[in-house]
Amino acid sequence: MFKCFTVLLLVSVSLVGCDRVDPNSPLGQRKAIFKQMLKTSEDMGGMLRGRLPFDGGKFADGALKLDSLAHAPWQHFPQVQDEGDSSARAEVWQRQTRFEDLARQLEGVTAQLVGVTRTQPLEMAQLKAPMDKVEAACKACHSEFRNH
């Protein structure tokens, strides 16, 4: 009985490992970047919506991080659609010009957000509109190019 249980456990563990994305693959790289972007923007949005205490320094640091991350994932989209459990629709590769336009829009609005955070002390009211633009840019790309 113990041997049977051990074999089943080993098989289960090895099957779980087969489902993982190689973190060094383009898919793995962009998924990691997008997760960091989500975490950063959720924290920033949480400050503006009262879910987290507002901290101007942390918000400004988050804006810098988000801007840096906004420039990072695009290099991990190969010219030909890659294999794997991607949330990206085939349209990413079929409509690359539009996809790249939306990427540039995101980079632009995150840069604007960084610009607003350079004026200290930060006031939540002055951050809402630029943060809304960042969130809208994310949503626009997701609506066209991401499987939900």
N, C-alpha and C positions, 0 to 999 in steps of 0.2 A: 504494500500500500504506500509506504514512504517513497519507494523508487518511482512509482507511478505519479505521485504528487510532484516530486522533484522534476521529472521529465516534463510534465504539464507546465510547471512554473518556468522552466528554462525556455520552452517553446513560446510561452506567452511573452516573456521578456524580450526574446529575439524578434518576435513579430512587432512589438511596440517600436523597437529600434528601426525597423524597416520603413516605418511611416514618416520618419523625420526628414526634414529638408537639410541638405548639406549647407552648413552656415557659410561656407566659402563660395558657394555657387552664386550666380547672379540673383537667382530667386531668393536664396537665403540672405544675401546682403541687403537687398531692397526691403525684404520683410522686416529685418532688424531695424533699418532706418525708419520705416513707416511706423513701427511700434514706438520708437523713441519720439517721433513727431507727435503721435497721438498722446502719449503720456505728457509731453511738454505742453501741448496745447490744452489738454484737459486740466492740468494744474493752473495754467494761466486763466482759462475760462472760469475755473472754479473760484479763483480770486475775485474775478469781476462779477460773478453771480452770487457771491456770499457763501459758497460751500466751503471755501478755505479763507483764512484770514488774509487780507491784502497786505502784501509786503512789496513795496516799490522796488527794492533792490533785487529781490527774487524774480519779480516780474520782468525787470530789465534784463537780467541774466537769461531768463527763459526766452525772451524775444531774440537775443543774440544766438542762443542755441537753436531756436526754431529756424531762424534765418540760415544758419549754417547747414542744418539738416535739410532745408528746402532745396538746397543746391546739390544734395548728395545722391538721391536715389536714381536719377535719370541715367547715369552712366551704367547702371546695373540692369537696364532693359536692352538685351541684345537685339540686333537688327532682325533676327528671325525669332519667332515665338519659341520660348523655351518650354521644356517639359516640366511637369510637377504640379503640385497643388497650389496654383496661383489664383489670387483673387482678380487678376487682370483679365479683362475680356480680350477676345481676339482683335477687337477694334483698335487696341493700342498699336498693333503692328499694321493694321489695314489703313489707319488714319493717323499716321505718325506726325504729320504736320500739325494737326489739331491738338494732338496729345502734347507735342512740344510747346505749342502756344499756351496751353493751360499750365504747363510746368513753368514757363517764363512769367505768367501772371502770378502764380504763387510766389515765385522768387521776388517779384516786384512788391507785392503787398507785405511780405515779411520784412523786406528792406524798409518800407514805409513805417512799419510798426517799430523797428529798431530806431528809426529817426525820431519818432514821437517819444521814445523812452529816454532820449538824450536830454530832454528838458526836465530838470529836477526842481523841486520834488514832484514825483508823479501823482497825478490825480486820476482816480478811477474813471471819472467822467470823460477825460480826454483819451482814454485807452479803448473805450468800448467800440467806437466806430472803426478804428484800424483793426481791432481784433475781429470784429464782425466781417471785415473784408477778407481776412485770412481764412476764417471759417467758411465763408462763401466760396473762396477759391478752391478749398479742399473739396467742398460739396459738389462744385461744378465738375471737377475732374472725376470724382467718384460716380456721379450720376451718368456720365458718358462712358467711363472706361473701367469701372470696377464691378465685379459680381458681388452682390450683397447676400 
